[in-house]
Amino acid sequence: MNLDFLFYPRSVAVIGASNKEGKIGNAIMKSLIKSGFKGKIYPVNVKESEVMGIKAYRSVLEIPEEVDVAVIAIPGRFVPQVLEECGQKGVKGAVVISAGFKEAGNVELEEKLVEVARKWGIRVVGPNCLGITNIENGFDCTFNPPERQARPEFGGIAFMSQSGAFGAAILDWAARHEVGMSKFISLGNMADLDESDFMEYLKDDKATKVITAYLEGVKDGRKFLKAARDTTKKKPVVILKSGRTEAGAKAAASHTGSLAGSYAIYKAAFEQTGVLEAKSMRQLFNYAKALAMQKPAKGDRIAIVTNGGGAGVMMSDGILEAGLKMAELSEETKEKFARAIEEGKLPEHMSYKNPIDIIGDAPSSRYEIAMRYALEDENVDVLAVIALFQSPALDEGIVEKVGEMQKYGKPIVFVAPGGEFPEKMARRIEKTGVPVFETVEDGVDAVYALVKYGQYLREML
């Protein structure tokens, strides 16, 4: 499915554009202008002759040039009529921000909207949605102002959400943690385009490496199974499913009018299709960040290198609790460690049982030896490195040394707990392509995602 016309439009009409602060149509104009969208913007407003310094039109039919996408932010009852005009104009896609449809019990109005869209072949996002964002080209028609909600940098994670507010929080969170995103889609009521359509589109989207979603329920079970199965063969899909309890399912129905359905059925569907299920917003990002930055693992045996014994033990517990294995280092690797200790390259009171504890006074050169030995061991599928940057012995050379370790072709996950300084080092390490996580638990999530997705791909062969 090709929806490029929606994400890479040459021109956009904002129907309901406004000069009035606080109006949705004003916020959408701001988003488009401030995000650096290079296409043409046509404000449509019955009363104004210009909006934010740009010539306005009374109707989409008065715009002299072609219009690819219409963003509609007017009272719901007028939407079908405006969509009719968009059809006459040759508009290909519409993002309907307006609410007051199925979610408010107004099923007929939503059916009318779909009927008009089908008649003209217009593909619709929404209604009752926050909008869509393509971070790659600055096409941002969401209505949360940039001063309230930051936009992340461009990167490999696409996110779609059945909750606009949750979607906005995710964008904000990603920006703060410097996690790059490709596209954001607020699904709304999914009167036309649904989660499966966007999955099919993102599957072939070159800018997207990992597809993530917050879902309350899917629209068409069979369609979802097929889309998910086709997509996970090509790239990972991570879904945070709410409405897992009876109370949650009821809330979902009144929220976007979606049927949450039995959670057990969803769980089985995710497992069958290779979708990774996240249980929290944080886990969703831990999985996505690891998969966007590292290759899936070829097995489930993990080695840990740490300068803090306690952190190493905690991570071992987490790995085993997640159903993964702690790697049993080969005799050859143990001999390498013993020799390095004899030669004075490594301290004699360190432990190389796995977790490999290189102790608190470890400089980056000691990390380098331990990481290398672990990655050269054929019993190791994934390397987790924990660095407590609070130790004055640990120098900044670690950044380059961790980056170099990628030559072994095995996935690496880095954990740097703490405050400001570890965070600064984390951002530098991530520039080398290795994902860094704030806590041991986050690191376990990352390792789990790399192993699980790798396992699924192997089973597919």
C-alpha positions as CSV (number, residue, x, y, z in Angstrom):
1,M,0.0,0.0,0.0
2,N,1.4,3.4,-1.0
3,L,0.4,6.3,1.2
4,D,3.3,8.6,0.1
5,F,0.8,11.2,-1.0
6,L,-0.2,11.5,2.7
7,F,3.3,11.8,4.2
8,Y,5.1,13.5,1.3
9,P,2.5,16.0,-0.1
10,R,3.5,18.9,-2.3
11,S,0.6,20.9,-1.1
12,V,-1.8,21.0,1.9
13,A,-5.0,22.8,2.6
14,V,-5.8,23.5,6.2
15,I,-9.6,23.7,6.4
16,G,-10.5,25.6,9.5
17,A,-7.2,27.5,9.6
18,S,-7.4,30.4,12.0
19,N,-5.5,33.5,13.2
20,K,-7.0,33.0,16.7
21,E,-4.6,31.8,19.3
22,G,-5.9,28.6,21.0
23,K,-7.9,27.4,18.0
24,I,-7.0,24.0,16.6
25,G,-6.7,25.5,13.1
26,N,-4.2,28.1,14.4
27,A,-2.1,25.4,16.1
28,I,-2.0,23.2,12.9
29,M,-0.8,26.2,10.8
30,K,1.9,26.9,13.4
31,S,3.0,23.2,13.3
32,L,3.3,23.3,9.5
33,I,5.2,26.6,9.4
34,K,7.5,25.9,12.3
35,S,8.5,22.4,11.3
36,G,9.9,23.6,8.0
37,F,7.5,22.0,5.6
38,K,8.6,23.0,2.1
39,G,5.3,22.3,0.3
40,K,2.6,24.9,-0.4
41,I,0.2,25.7,2.5
42,Y,-3.3,26.9,1.6
43,P,-5.4,28.1,4.6
44,V,-9.2,27.8,4.1
45,N,-11.4,30.1,6.2
46,V,-14.8,31.5,5.4
47,K,-14.2,34.8,7.1
48,E,-10.4,35.6,6.9
49,S,-8.6,36.9,3.8
50,E,-5.3,35.7,5.1
51,V,-4.1,33.5,8.0
52,M,-0.7,34.0,9.6
53,G,0.4,36.1,6.6
54,I,-0.6,33.5,4.0
55,K,-3.5,34.2,1.5
56,A,-6.6,32.3,2.6
57,Y,-9.5,30.9,0.5
58,R,-13.2,30.6,1.4
59,S,-13.3,27.0,0.1
60,V,-10.9,24.4,-1.1
61,L,-12.5,24.7,-4.6
62,E,-11.2,28.3,-4.8
63,I,-7.5,27.2,-4.5
64,P,-6.0,27.7,-8.0
65,E,-3.4,25.0,-7.8
66,E,-3.6,21.2,-7.0
67,V,-4.1,20.1,-3.4
68,D,-2.7,16.7,-2.3
69,V,-3.9,16.6,1.3
70,A,-6.6,18.4,3.3
71,V,-6.3,18.8,7.0
72,I,-9.8,19.3,8.4
73,A,-10.4,21.0,11.7
74,I,-14.1,22.2,11.7
75,P,-17.2,21.1,13.6
76,G,-17.9,17.5,12.8
77,R,-21.3,18.1,11.2
78,F,-19.8,20.0,8.3
79,V,-17.1,17.4,7.5
80,P,-19.0,15.3,4.9
81,Q,-19.8,18.4,2.9
82,V,-16.2,19.7,3.0
83,L,-15.0,16.2,2.0
84,E,-17.4,16.4,-1.0
85,E,-15.6,19.6,-2.1
86,C,-12.2,18.0,-1.5
87,G,-13.3,15.2,-3.9
88,Q,-14.4,17.6,-6.6
89,K,-11.0,19.3,-6.1
90,G,-9.1,16.0,-6.6
91,V,-7.6,15.9,-3.1
92,K,-6.0,12.4,-2.5
93,G,-5.8,12.3,1.3
94,A,-7.6,13.9,4.3
95,V,-6.6,14.1,7.9
96,V,-9.8,14.7,9.9
97,I,-9.0,16.2,13.2
98,S,-12.7,17.0,14.0
99,A,-14.4,15.0,16.7
100,G,-18.1,14.2,17.4
101,F,-18.4,11.0,15.4
102,K,-18.6,7.3,16.4
103,E,-16.7,8.0,19.7
104,A,-19.6,10.4,20.7
105,G,-22.3,7.9,19.6
106,N,-22.7,9.7,16.2
107,V,-22.3,6.6,14.0
108,E,-24.4,7.9,11.1
109,L,-22.2,11.0,10.7
110,E,-19.1,8.8,10.5
111,E,-20.8,6.5,8.0
112,K,-21.6,9.5,5.8
113,L,-18.0,10.6,6.0
114,V,-16.8,7.2,4.8
115,E,-19.4,7.1,2.0
116,V,-18.2,10.5,0.6
117,A,-14.6,9.5,0.9
118,R,-15.2,6.2,-0.9
119,K,-17.2,8.0,-3.7
120,W,-14.1,10.2,-4.5
121,G,-11.4,7.7,-3.6
122,I,-10.0,9.9,-0.8
123,R,-8.1,8.1,1.9
124,V,-8.9,9.4,5.4
125,V,-6.9,9.5,8.7
126,G,-9.2,9.9,11.7
127,P,-11.7,11.4,12.4
128,N,-11.1,12.4,16.1
129,C,-7.3,12.4,15.8
130,L,-4.3,14.5,16.6
131,G,-2.9,14.5,13.1
132,I,0.2,13.0,11.4
133,T,3.9,14.0,11.3
134,N,6.6,13.1,8.9
135,I,9.8,14.2,10.7
136,E,11.9,13.5,7.6
137,N,10.3,16.4,5.5
138,G,8.7,18.6,8.2
139,F,5.1,17.7,7.2
140,D,3.6,18.1,10.7
141,C,-0.2,18.7,10.9
142,T,-0.7,17.8,14.5
143,F,-2.3,20.4,16.7
144,N,-0.1,20.4,19.8
145,P,2.0,23.6,19.7
146,P,5.8,23.0,19.6
147,E,6.3,25.0,22.8
148,R,4.1,22.5,24.6
149,Q,5.2,19.4,22.9
150,A,8.7,18.9,21.5
151,R,9.3,17.1,18.2
152,P,12.0,14.4,18.1
153,E,14.9,14.4,15.7
154,F,14.6,12.3,12.5
155,G,15.4,8.5,13.1
156,G,14.2,5.0,12.4
157,I,11.2,4.5,14.7
158,A,7.6,5.0,13.4
159,F,4.8,5.3,16.0
160,M,1.0,5.0,15.5
161,S,-1.4,5.6,18.4
162,Q,-5.1,5.1,19.0
163,S,-4.8,7.8,21.7
164,G,-3.8,11.2,20.5
165,A,-2.8,12.4,24.0
166,F,-0.6,9.3,24.6
167,G,0.9,9.8,21.1
168,A,1.8,13.4,22.0
169,A,3.4,12.2,25.2
170,I,5.5,9.7,23.3
171,L,6.8,12.4,20.8
172,D,7.7,14.6,23.8
173,W,9.4,11.7,25.6
174,A,11.4,10.7,22.4
175,A,12.6,14.3,21.9
176,R,13.8,14.5,25.5
177,H,15.7,11.2,25.3
178,E,17.0,12.0,21.8
179,V,15.4,9.0,20.3
180,G,14.9,9.6,16.5
181,M,11.6,9.0,14.9
182,S,10.5,8.8,11.3
183,K,6.7,9.1,11.3
184,F,3.9,9.6,13.8
185,I,0.3,8.7,13.1
186,S,-2.7,9.5,15.4
187,L,-5.2,6.9,14.3
188,G,-8.3,8.3,15.8
189,N,-11.5,6.4,15.0
190,M,-10.0,4.6,12.0
191,A,-13.2,5.2,9.9
192,D,-11.1,4.5,6.8
193,L,-7.4,3.9,7.2
194,D,-6.6,1.6,10.1
195,E,-3.5,0.2,12.0
196,S,-3.1,-2.6,9.4
197,D,-3.1,-0.2,6.4
198,F,-0.4,1.9,8.1
199,M,1.6,-1.2,9.0
200,E,1.5,-2.3,5.3
201,Y,2.7,1.1,4.3
202,L,5.5,1.4,6.9
203,K,6.7,-2.1,6.0
204,D,8.1,-0.7,2.8
205,D,9.0,2.8,4.1
206,K,12.7,3.3,3.7
207,A,12.9,5.8,6.5
208,T,11.4,3.4,9.1
209,K,13.4,0.6,10.8
210,V,11.0,-0.3,13.6
211,I,7.2,0.1,13.7
212,T,5.7,0.8,17.1
213,A,2.0,1.2,18.1
214,Y,-0.3,2.0,21.0
215,L,-3.5,0.0,20.4
216,E,-6.7,-0.4,22.3
217,G,-8.2,-2.8,19.7
218,V,-7.9,-3.7,16.0
219,K,-10.5,-3.0,13.4
220,D,-10.4,-6.2,11.4
221,G,-8.7,-9.2,13.0
222,R,-8.0,-11.2,9.9
223,K,-6.6,-8.1,8.1
224,F,-4.3,-7.4,11.1
225,L,-2.9,-11.0,11.2
226,K,-2.0,-10.8,7.6
227,A,-0.4,-7.3,7.8
228,A,1.5,-8.2,10.9
229,R,2.8,-11.5,9.5
230,D,3.9,-9.8,6.3
231,T,5.5,-6.9,8.1
232,T,7.5,-8.8,10.8
233,K,9.3,-10.7,8.1
234,K,10.8,-7.4,7.0
235,K,11.1,-5.3,10.2
236,P,10.2,-5.5,13.8
237,V,6.8,-4.5,15.1
238,V,6.3,-3.5,18.8
239,I,2.8,-3.0,20.2
240,L,1.6,-1.7,23.5
241,K,-1.9,-3.0,23.9
242,S,-4.2,-1.5,26.5
243,G,-7.6,-2.8,27.5
244,R,-5.9,-5.9,28.9
245,T,-8.4,-6.0,31.8
246,E,-12.1,-5.9,31.7
247,A,-12.3,-2.4,33.1
248,G,-9.6,-1.2,30.6
249,A,-11.6,-2.8,27.7
250,K,-14.7,-0.9,28.7
251,A,-12.8,2.4,28.9
252,A,-11.4,1.8,25.4
253,A,-14.8,1.3,23.9
254,S,-15.9,4.7,25.2
255,H,-12.7,6.4,24.2
256,T,-12.3,5.7,20.5
257,G,-15.3,3.5,20.0
258,S,-12.9,0.6,19.5
259,L,-13.6,-2.9,20.6
260,A,-10.8,-4.1,22.8
261,G,-11.8,-7.8,22.6
262,S,-10.4,-10.6,24.7
263,Y,-6.8,-9.9,25.6
264,A,-6.0,-13.7,25.4
265,I,-6.8,-13.5,21.6
266,Y,-4.5,-10.5,21.1
267,K,-1.7,-12.2,23.0
268,A,-2.0,-15.3,20.8
269,A,-2.1,-13.2,17.7
270,F,1.0,-11.3,18.6
271,E,2.9,-14.5,19.4
272,Q,1.8,-16.1,16.1
273,T,2.8,-13.1,14.0
274,G,6.1,-12.2,15.7
275,V,4.8,-8.9,17.1
276,L,6.7,-8.0,20.3
277,E,4.3,-6.9,23.0
278,A,5.4,-4.2,25.4
279,K,3.7,-3.8,28.8
280,S,4.6,-0.1,29.3
281,M,5.5,3.0,27.5
282,R,9.1,2.7,28.7
283,Q,9.3,-0.9,27.5
284,L,7.9,0.1,24.1
285,F,10.8,2.4,23.7
286,N,13.4,0.1,25.2
287,Y,12.5,-2.5,22.6
288,A,12.2,-0.1,19.7
289,K,15.5,1.7,20.4
290,A,17.5,-1.5,20.6
291,L,15.9,-2.9,17.4
292,A,16.4,0.4,15.6
293,M,20.1,0.5,16.4
294,Q,21.3,-3.1,16.5
295,K,20.9,-6.3,14.5
296,P,18.7,-9.0,15.9
297,A,20.6,-11.7,18.0
298,K,21.5,-15.1,16.5
299,G,20.8,-16.8,19.9
300,D,19.8,-16.3,23.5
301,R,23.2,-16.5,25.3
302,I,24.2,-13.2,27.0
303,A,27.5,-12.1,28.4
304,I,27.8,-9.1,30.8
305,V,30.8,-6.9,31.4
306,T,30.5,-4.6,34.4
307,N,32.5,-2.4,36.7
308,G,29.9,-2.9,39.5
309,G,29.3,-6.3,40.9
310,G,25.8,-5.6,42.2
311,A,24.6,-4.3,38.8
312,G,26.0,-7.4,37.1
313,V,24.1,-9.7,39.5
314,M,20.9,-7.6,39.0
315,M,21.2,-7.9,35.3
316,S,21.9,-11.7,35.4
317,D,18.7,-12.1,37.5
318,G,16.7,-10.0,34.9
319,I,18.1,-12.0,32.0
320,L,17.2,-15.3,33.5
321,E,13.7,-14.1,34.6
322,A,13.1,-13.0,31.0
323,G,13.7,-16.6,29.9
324,L,17.2,-16.0,28.4
325,K,20.5,-17.6,29.2
326,M,23.7,-16.4,30.7
327,A,26.5,-17.5,28.3
328,E,28.8,-20.2,29.6
329,L,32.3,-18.9,28.5
330,S,34.4,-21.3,26.6
331,E,37.6,-22.8,28.1
332,E,39.6,-20.8,25.5
333,T,38.0,-17.5,26.7
334,K,38.7,-18.4,30.4
335,E,42.4,-19.0,29.5
336,K,42.6,-15.7,27.7
337,F,41.4,-14.0,30.9
338,A,43.8,-16.0,33.1
339,R,46.7,-15.1,30.8
340,A,45.8,-11.4,30.8
341,I,45.7,-11.4,34.6
342,E,49.1,-13.1,34.8
343,E,50.5,-10.5,32.4
344,G,49.1,-7.7,34.6
345,K,46.7,-6.4,32.0
346,L,43.7,-7.3,34.2
347,P,43.5,-7.2,38.0
348,E,43.9,-10.5,39.8
349,H,40.8,-10.1,42.0
350,M,38.4,-9.6,39.1
351,S,35.9,-12.3,38.2
352,Y,35.5,-13.7,34.7
353,K,32.7,-16.2,35.4
354,N,30.0,-14.1,33.6
355,P,29.0,-11.6,34.7
356,I,32.5,-10.5,34.0
357,D,33.3,-8.1,36.8
358,I,36.3,-5.9,36.0
359,I,35.8,-4.0,39.3
360,G,35.3,-0.4,40.2
361,D,38.6,1.0,39.3
362,A,38.4,-0.1,35.6
363,P,39.6,2.3,33.0
364,S,38.4,2.0,29.4
365,S,41.4,-0.1,28.4
366,R,40.2,-2.8,30.8
367,Y,36.7,-2.7,29.4
368,E,38.2,-3.0,25.9
369,I,40.0,-6.3,26.7
370,A,36.9,-7.8,28.5
371,M,34.5,-6.8,25.8
372,R,36.8,-8.2,23.1
373,Y,37.2,-11.6,24.8
374,A,33.5,-11.9,25.4
375,L,32.6,-11.0,21.8
376,E,35.2,-13.4,20.4
377,D,33.6,-16.3,22.3
378,E,31.3,-18.4,20.1
379,N,29.1,-19.1,23.1
380,V,28.1,-15.4,23.3
381,D,25.2,-14.1,21.2
382,V,24.7,-10.7,22.9
383,L,27.0,-8.5,24.9
384,A,25.6,-6.3,27.7
385,V,28.0,-3.7,29.0
386,I,27.3,-1.9,32.3
387,A,29.3,1.2,33.2
388,L,29.0,3.1,36.4
389,F,30.4,6.4,35.2
390,Q,30.5,7.6,38.8
391,S,33.9,5.9,39.1
392,P,36.7,8.4,38.4
393,A,38.8,5.7,36.9
394,L,36.5,5.3,33.9
395,D,37.8,7.6,31.2
396,E,36.0,9.0,28.1
397,G,38.0,6.6,25.9
398,I,35.1,4.1,26.5
399,V,33.0,5.9,23.8
400,E,35.4,5.0,21.0
401,K,36.1,1.5,22.3
402,V,32.5,0.5,22.6
403,G,31.9,1.8,19.0
404,E,34.8,-0.3,17.7
405,M,33.3,-3.5,19.2
406,Q,30.6,-3.5,16.6
407,K,33.1,-5.0,14.1
408,Y,32.3,-8.4,15.7
409,G,28.8,-8.2,14.2
410,K,27.1,-9.2,17.5
411,P,24.4,-7.0,19.1
412,I,25.7,-4.8,22.0
413,V,23.6,-3.1,24.6
414,F,25.1,-0.5,27.0
415,V,23.7,0.4,30.5
416,A,24.8,3.6,32.2
417,P,22.8,4.3,35.4
418,G,22.8,7.7,37.1
419,G,22.4,11.4,36.4
420,E,23.8,14.1,34.3
421,F,27.3,12.9,33.5
422,P,26.3,9.3,32.6
423,E,23.5,10.8,30.4
424,K,26.1,13.0,28.5
425,M,28.3,9.9,27.9
426,A,25.3,7.9,26.9
427,R,24.4,10.3,24.1
428,R,28.0,10.2,22.8
429,I,28.1,6.4,22.9
430,E,24.8,6.3,20.9
431,K,26.4,8.4,18.2
432,T,28.6,5.3,17.5
433,G,25.5,3.2,17.0
434,V,25.3,1.4,20.3
435,P,22.0,2.0,22.3
436,V,22.4,3.1,25.9
437,F,19.9,2.5,28.6
438,E,19.4,4.2,32.0
439,T,18.7,1.2,34.2
440,V,19.6,-2.5,34.4
441,E,15.9,-3.3,33.8
442,D,15.8,-1.2,30.6
443,G,18.9,-3.0,29.5
444,V,17.2,-6.4,30.0
445,D,14.3,-5.2,27.9
446,A,16.7,-4.3,25.1
447,V,18.5,-7.6,25.2
448,Y,15.1,-9.5,25.3
449,A,13.8,-7.6,22.2
450,L,17.0,-8.4,20.2
451,V,16.8,-12.1,21.1
452,K,13.1,-12.5,20.6
453,Y,13.0,-10.9,17.2
454,G,16.1,-12.9,16.1
455,Q,14.4,-16.1,17.3
456,Y,11.2,-15.2,15.3
457,L,13.2,-14.6,12.1
458,R,15.1,-17.9,12.4
459,E,11.8,-19.7,12.9
460,M,10.5,-18.1,9.7
461,L,13.3,-19.5,7.6
